[in-house]
Amino acid sequence: MRVYIPATVPMLRELVANRELRPVGGTAFAVTPTLREAYASGDDDELAEVAMAEAARAALRLLAAEREEATEVADDEDTDGDDPATTYHSPVYRRAVIAADVTGAKLRPDLDDAVVRLAGPIGYDRIASVHVDLAEAEPEVAKAVDVVDAADLGDADAEFVLGDAEDHQLAWYAAQELPFLLELL
């Protein structure tokens, strides 16, 4: 099954360094039977785009958590700026989605139509491609991180801001290109 795993730049770095990645909460997105039923029309490619878009939106939530964690480190009284492990690093505001081919994914229609739970870490050899925002998307992505939850709850202004970020197409990279991409970031 092809799955789409939401990620951030630090997660991509972890994937390259460790040759595997454990998705947050084991969560990924895929073209599931429930997703097919939710759409009156659409071929597999169109439904895969829907699953990838859901993963990209989930990547916004990962960026929000990453920013919150970085802010907590910056606010910590013990942070003196000398230790790189405790130095504040602003998140790289780029959504990332890892497309991988896996077995054993469990459907999670209780969460959403495209959500699946993965059994374990994803090895680098399972990666089909990686999709990442280009630099020009960063301002809109940073704004969308602030409003993604409000947009999901129906706030029209937040939906507009989120739409600006989602208007940016994720760039496609082959798995073997990932180390070179990360060097450029």
Disulfide bonds with the S-S distance in Angstrom:
none
